[in-house]
Amino acid sequence: MGKRKLKILALIPARGGSKGIPKKNIVDLNGFPLIAYSIAAARLSTYINKIIVTTDDLSIARISNKFGAEIPFLRPKKISQDNSLDIEFFRHALKWLKIHEDYIPDLVVHLRPSTPLREVRVIDKAILEMLKDKKATSLRSGESFKKESPYKLFRKKGAYCGFYGKDDFTFNAEYYNYPRQSLPLVYRPNGYIDIILPKVLWETGLLHGKYIRAFITEKAADIDNEDDLATARNLSSCRRFKPLMDKLLEIK
């Protein structure tokens, strides 16, 4: 008997109430709605075999369905607010799928629409790393952060400074006075791809768990305002995104 095929779900969150750019998740990016890019990237993956958009908005649902995502439910408004947590829509989606479809994924690949430009080889590499790492409870993508080191930042504690990294074992001196080049490398989460083990969520109540595998990518286009959209429009013509753009044209 052959080895069971893994159930790998792409979960794409897209609430309707974005503030910076109204209806951001379906804003036009070079002729395609923003969310279509994440759907197309998931469809290109060798390993993802189910794609669901979790949204509270009917127009987003219709557009997502047109580009090939399943919309088996509308997300409740109470977990679609500005202050709603990611773990809330994860719990809702996974519980709904278990009850209504008897579907329990082995992995959930979290693709945010606000990071539209992805290479399928990078998505598949992340999935393979997660599958091979038996210790990892999740995977989170990030990029090198080359601005002011957070080791030089402080919180105000009463009238005094409490510096970040105070308990870092690599320092036993006033590290905030060190030159930047001497400080540990740090990385900024960039929304390119996150991978979650559903069993960790149910067993621990945590979204990422204790052992978050670091997955470093190139700088990702993150859409938060009109300037970001302009940058993404220019980047989308790069050769490395041609398979993604071709897939979008094929679907359209």
C-alpha beads as a LAMMPS data file, in Angstrom:
LAMMPS data file: protein, C-alpha beads

252 atoms
251 bonds

1 atom types
1 bond types

-500.0 500.0 xlo xhi
-500.0 500.0 ylo yhi
-500.0 500.0 zlo zhi

Masses

1 110.0

Atoms # bond

1 1 1 0.000 0.000 0.000
2 1 1 1.353 3.426 -0.987
3 1 1 2.266 6.193 1.377
4 1 1 -0.657 8.445 2.313
5 1 1 -0.713 11.710 0.406
6 1 1 -0.239 14.615 2.776
7 1 1 -3.047 17.128 3.085
8 1 1 -1.473 20.552 2.677
9 1 1 -3.847 23.463 2.939
10 1 1 -3.173 27.029 1.825
11 1 1 -5.161 29.390 4.046
12 1 1 -5.438 32.933 2.707
13 1 1 -6.983 35.504 5.089
14 1 1 -8.734 38.512 3.556
15 1 1 -11.089 40.535 5.684
16 1 1 -13.046 43.361 4.092
17 1 1 -12.335 46.131 6.570
18 1 1 -8.836 47.277 5.600
19 1 1 -8.106 50.895 6.527
20 1 1 -4.846 52.012 4.839
21 1 1 -6.106 51.109 1.367
22 1 1 -9.907 50.570 1.218
23 1 1 -10.731 47.055 -0.057
24 1 1 -6.977 46.436 -0.133
25 1 1 -7.250 42.702 -0.665
26 1 1 -8.923 43.186 -4.059
27 1 1 -7.198 46.415 -5.123
28 1 1 -5.884 46.328 -8.695
29 1 1 -2.239 45.351 -9.143
30 1 1 -1.275 45.338 -12.826
31 1 1 -4.696 44.182 -13.949
32 1 1 -5.363 41.604 -11.251
33 1 1 -6.915 41.865 -7.778
34 1 1 -4.284 41.651 -5.058
35 1 1 -5.617 38.425 -3.552
36 1 1 -5.363 36.649 -6.913
37 1 1 -1.568 36.636 -6.616
38 1 1 -1.593 34.515 -3.447
39 1 1 -4.178 32.153 -4.937
40 1 1 -2.152 31.751 -8.132
41 1 1 1.046 31.118 -6.141
42 1 1 -0.709 28.395 -4.137
43 1 1 -2.007 26.817 -7.344
44 1 1 1.519 26.681 -8.740
45 1 1 2.875 24.816 -5.704
46 1 1 3.795 21.162 -6.101
47 1 1 2.618 20.335 -2.579
48 1 1 -0.428 22.486 -1.782
49 1 1 -3.578 20.563 -2.666
50 1 1 -6.361 22.653 -1.127
51 1 1 -6.783 26.448 -1.187
52 1 1 -9.229 28.292 1.039
53 1 1 -9.800 32.014 1.428
54 1 1 -11.216 32.976 4.806
55 1 1 -13.112 36.247 4.475
56 1 1 -16.111 38.080 5.873
57 1 1 -16.678 39.965 2.613
58 1 1 -18.879 38.719 -0.249
59 1 1 -17.067 40.641 -2.992
60 1 1 -13.719 39.203 -1.864
61 1 1 -15.312 35.753 -1.752
62 1 1 -16.623 36.008 -5.317
63 1 1 -13.313 37.234 -6.733
64 1 1 -11.335 34.601 -4.819
65 1 1 -13.587 31.858 -6.129
66 1 1 -13.143 33.120 -9.685
67 1 1 -9.378 32.713 -9.357
68 1 1 -9.628 29.165 -8.032
69 1 1 -9.932 29.293 -4.229
70 1 1 -12.609 27.546 -2.220
71 1 1 -14.900 29.694 -0.065
72 1 1 -16.768 27.104 2.001
73 1 1 -17.827 29.642 4.655
74 1 1 -17.872 33.338 5.454
75 1 1 -15.770 34.298 8.437
76 1 1 -17.785 35.726 11.362
77 1 1 -17.551 39.503 11.722
78 1 1 -16.546 39.202 15.368
79 1 1 -13.205 37.647 14.362
80 1 1 -12.693 39.982 11.395
81 1 1 -11.983 43.211 13.257
82 1 1 -8.893 45.445 13.321
83 1 1 -7.834 43.893 16.627
84 1 1 -8.705 40.287 15.757
85 1 1 -5.870 37.764 16.111
86 1 1 -4.636 35.362 13.442
87 1 1 -5.239 32.405 15.729
88 1 1 -8.964 33.211 15.725
89 1 1 -9.459 32.710 11.992
90 1 1 -7.179 29.659 12.069
91 1 1 -9.293 28.048 14.782
92 1 1 -12.521 28.924 12.997
93 1 1 -11.372 27.559 9.620
94 1 1 -9.881 24.337 10.972
95 1 1 -12.890 23.631 13.189
96 1 1 -15.321 24.278 10.313
97 1 1 -13.401 21.971 7.971
98 1 1 -13.251 19.192 10.542
99 1 1 -16.973 19.369 11.329
100 1 1 -18.361 19.939 7.838
101 1 1 -15.859 18.170 5.576
102 1 1 -14.100 15.746 7.944
103 1 1 -10.905 17.391 6.695
104 1 1 -7.849 17.680 8.934
105 1 1 -4.762 19.063 7.164
106 1 1 -1.246 17.914 7.954
107 1 1 0.132 21.404 7.314
108 1 1 -1.423 24.830 6.863
109 1 1 0.450 27.236 4.612
110 1 1 -0.437 30.802 5.576
111 1 1 -0.262 33.162 2.578
112 1 1 -1.111 36.804 3.255
113 1 1 -2.568 38.702 0.268
114 1 1 -0.567 41.783 1.285
115 1 1 2.609 39.963 0.152
116 1 1 1.620 39.269 -3.440
117 1 1 4.899 38.511 -5.222
118 1 1 6.164 35.013 -4.493
119 1 1 8.215 32.436 -6.348
120 1 1 6.778 28.934 -6.347
121 1 1 10.234 27.407 -5.808
122 1 1 10.507 29.390 -2.555
123 1 1 7.062 28.234 -1.383
124 1 1 7.915 24.608 -2.126
125 1 1 11.334 24.900 -0.477
126 1 1 9.692 26.172 2.716
127 1 1 7.196 23.303 2.707
128 1 1 9.965 20.735 2.223
129 1 1 12.035 22.238 5.043
130 1 1 9.036 22.011 7.345
131 1 1 8.291 18.414 6.367
132 1 1 11.882 17.336 6.967
133 1 1 12.256 19.088 10.332
134 1 1 10.549 16.818 12.848
135 1 1 11.273 19.197 15.719
136 1 1 9.746 22.321 14.187
137 1 1 6.293 23.313 15.390
138 1 1 5.956 25.940 12.648
139 1 1 7.898 27.951 10.093
140 1 1 8.058 31.717 9.682
141 1 1 9.653 33.678 6.867
142 1 1 11.758 36.751 7.387
143 1 1 14.285 38.998 5.720
144 1 1 17.495 40.584 6.937
145 1 1 16.824 43.740 8.946
146 1 1 19.589 46.233 8.246
147 1 1 18.236 49.348 9.897
148 1 1 18.909 50.337 13.498
149 1 1 19.441 47.171 15.538
150 1 1 16.672 46.439 18.067
151 1 1 19.481 45.727 20.545
152 1 1 19.884 49.503 20.745
153 1 1 16.198 50.127 21.470
154 1 1 14.760 50.459 24.951
155 1 1 11.448 50.378 26.751
156 1 1 10.708 52.995 29.342
157 1 1 10.415 51.369 32.766
158 1 1 9.273 54.048 35.149
159 1 1 11.893 56.769 34.900
160 1 1 14.554 54.390 33.538
161 1 1 15.578 52.499 30.395
162 1 1 15.057 48.790 29.921
163 1 1 17.066 47.726 26.879
164 1 1 16.043 44.897 24.550
165 1 1 18.228 41.819 24.564
166 1 1 19.220 42.407 28.175
167 1 1 19.264 38.687 28.917
168 1 1 20.906 37.634 25.665
169 1 1 23.710 35.239 26.619
170 1 1 25.975 36.609 23.876
171 1 1 26.443 39.885 25.752
172 1 1 27.727 40.612 29.202
173 1 1 28.411 44.310 28.711
174 1 1 26.591 47.451 27.620
175 1 1 25.788 46.049 24.181
176 1 1 23.654 49.085 23.301
177 1 1 26.932 51.005 23.112
178 1 1 28.445 48.487 20.673
179 1 1 28.886 49.372 16.974
180 1 1 26.073 47.990 14.830
181 1 1 28.413 45.548 13.085
182 1 1 29.171 43.822 16.411
183 1 1 25.540 43.132 17.250
184 1 1 23.724 39.861 16.388
185 1 1 21.984 39.678 13.026
186 1 1 18.243 40.157 13.280
187 1 1 15.446 39.400 10.834
188 1 1 12.064 41.006 10.183
189 1 1 9.017 38.773 9.576
190 1 1 7.870 39.558 6.045
191 1 1 4.681 37.577 5.374
192 1 1 6.160 35.642 2.451
193 1 1 5.082 32.314 3.936
194 1 1 4.239 30.892 7.340
195 1 1 3.540 27.220 7.957
196 1 1 1.526 25.938 10.884
197 1 1 1.071 22.440 12.315
198 1 1 -2.640 22.191 13.207
199 1 1 -1.953 19.610 15.903
200 1 1 0.288 22.133 17.695
201 1 1 -2.506 24.696 17.697
202 1 1 -4.998 22.240 19.201
203 1 1 -2.575 20.695 21.699
204 1 1 -0.989 23.908 22.982
205 1 1 -3.389 26.726 22.106
206 1 1 -0.452 28.434 20.352
207 1 1 -0.316 29.337 16.694
208 1 1 3.407 28.812 16.156
209 1 1 4.480 26.716 19.120
210 1 1 7.898 26.475 20.706
211 1 1 10.195 25.676 17.773
212 1 1 9.609 28.189 14.981
213 1 1 11.831 27.327 12.037
214 1 1 13.423 30.421 10.489
215 1 1 13.050 30.678 6.725
216 1 1 15.020 33.586 5.250
217 1 1 13.912 35.087 1.935
218 1 1 14.795 38.075 -0.198
219 1 1 13.023 41.319 0.645
220 1 1 9.304 40.891 -0.006
221 1 1 6.873 43.487 -1.341
222 1 1 4.495 44.230 1.533
223 1 1 1.425 46.253 0.546
224 1 1 0.350 48.765 3.155
225 1 1 -0.083 51.999 1.203
226 1 1 -0.131 53.458 -2.327
227 1 1 3.663 53.738 -2.456
228 1 1 3.948 50.013 -1.729
229 1 1 1.551 49.310 -4.608
230 1 1 3.722 51.343 -6.974
231 1 1 6.802 49.395 -5.865
232 1 1 5.015 46.076 -6.381
233 1 1 3.870 47.122 -9.854
234 1 1 7.489 47.652 -10.855
235 1 1 8.730 44.464 -9.190
236 1 1 6.100 42.272 -10.842
237 1 1 7.896 42.675 -14.180
238 1 1 11.007 40.939 -12.788
239 1 1 11.839 37.693 -14.565
240 1 1 11.561 35.627 -11.382
241 1 1 7.847 36.424 -11.128
242 1 1 7.038 35.454 -14.731
243 1 1 5.547 32.039 -13.794
244 1 1 3.228 33.799 -11.349
245 1 1 2.125 36.390 -13.903
246 1 1 1.648 33.676 -16.544
247 1 1 -0.559 31.720 -14.140
248 1 1 -2.685 34.805 -13.476
249 1 1 -3.157 35.341 -17.213
250 1 1 -4.084 31.682 -17.641
251 1 1 -6.728 31.862 -14.897
252 1 1 -8.139 35.163 -16.129

Bonds

1 1 1 2
2 1 2 3
3 1 3 4
4 1 4 5
5 1 5 6
6 1 6 7
7 1 7 8
8 1 8 9
9 1 9 10
10 1 10 11
11 1 11 12
12 1 12 13
13 1 13 14
14 1 14 15
15 1 15 16
16 1 16 17
17 1 17 18
18 1 18 19
19 1 19 20
20 1 20 21
21 1 21 22
22 1 22 23
23 1 23 24
24 1 24 25
25 1 25 26
26 1 26 27
27 1 27 28
28 1 28 29
29 1 29 30
30 1 30 31
31 1 31 32
32 1 32 33
33 1 33 34
34 1 34 35
35 1 35 36
36 1 36 37
37 1 37 38
38 1 38 39
39 1 39 40
40 1 40 41
41 1 41 42
42 1 42 43
43 1 43 44
44 1 44 45
45 1 45 46
46 1 46 47
47 1 47 48
48 1 48 49
49 1 49 50
50 1 50 51
51 1 51 52
52 1 52 53
53 1 53 54
54 1 54 55
55 1 55 56
56 1 56 57
57 1 57 58
58 1 58 59
59 1 59 60
60 1 60 61
61 1 61 62
62 1 62 63
63 1 63 64
64 1 64 65
65 1 65 66
66 1 66 67
67 1 67 68
68 1 68 69
69 1 69 70
70 1 70 71
71 1 71 72
72 1 72 73
73 1 73 74
74 1 74 75
75 1 75 76
76 1 76 77
77 1 77 78
78 1 78 79
79 1 79 80
80 1 80 81
81 1 81 82
82 1 82 83
83 1 83 84
84 1 84 85
85 1 85 86
86 1 86 87
87 1 87 88
88 1 88 89
89 1 89 90
90 1 90 91
91 1 91 92
92 1 92 93
93 1 93 94
94 1 94 95
95 1 95 96
96 1 96 97
97 1 97 98
98 1 98 99
99 1 99 100
100 1 100 101
101 1 101 102
102 1 102 103
103 1 103 104
104 1 104 105
105 1 105 106
106 1 106 107
107 1 107 108
108 1 108 109
109 1 109 110
110 1 110 111
111 1 111 112
112 1 112 113
113 1 113 114
114 1 114 115
115 1 115 116
116 1 116 117
117 1 117 118
118 1 118 119
119 1 119 120
120 1 120 121
121 1 121 122
122 1 122 123
123 1 123 124
124 1 124 125
125 1 125 126
126 1 126 127
127 1 127 128
128 1 128 129
129 1 129 130
130 1 130 131
131 1 131 132
132 1 132 133
133 1 133 134
134 1 134 135
135 1 135 136
136 1 136 137
137 1 137 138
138 1 138 139
139 1 139 140
140 1 140 141
141 1 141 142
142 1 142 143
143 1 143 144
144 1 144 145
145 1 145 146
146 1 146 147
147 1 147 148
148 1 148 149
149 1 149 150
150 1 150 151
151 1 151 152
152 1 152 153
153 1 153 154
154 1 154 155
155 1 155 156
156 1 156 157
157 1 157 158
158 1 158 159
159 1 159 160
160 1 160 161
161 1 161 162
162 1 162 163
163 1 163 164
164 1 164 165
165 1 165 166
166 1 166 167
167 1 167 168
168 1 168 169
169 1 169 170
170 1 170 171
171 1 171 172
172 1 172 173
173 1 173 174
174 1 174 175
175 1 175 176
176 1 176 177
177 1 177 178
178 1 178 179
179 1 179 180
180 1 180 181
181 1 181 182
182 1 182 183
183 1 183 184
184 1 184 185
185 1 185 186
186 1 186 187
187 1 187 188
188 1 188 189
189 1 189 190
190 1 190 191
191 1 191 192
192 1 192 193
193 1 193 194
194 1 194 195
195 1 195 196
196 1 196 197
197 1 197 198
198 1 198 199
199 1 199 200
200 1 200 201
201 1 201 202
202 1 202 203
203 1 203 204
204 1 204 205
205 1 205 206
206 1 206 207
207 1 207 208
208 1 208 209
209 1 209 210
210 1 210 211
211 1 211 212
212 1 212 213
213 1 213 214
214 1 214 215
215 1 215 216
216 1 216 217
217 1 217 218
218 1 218 219
219 1 219 220
220 1 220 221
221 1 221 222
222 1 222 223
223 1 223 224
224 1 224 225
225 1 225 226
226 1 226 227
227 1 227 228
228 1 228 229
229 1 229 230
230 1 230 231
231 1 231 232
232 1 232 233
233 1 233 234
234 1 234 235
235 1 235 236
236 1 236 237
237 1 237 238
238 1 238 239
239 1 239 240
240 1 240 241
241 1 241 242
242 1 242 243
243 1 243 244
244 1 244 245
245 1 245 246
246 1 246 247
247 1 247 248
248 1 248 249
249 1 249 250
250 1 250 251
251 1 251 252
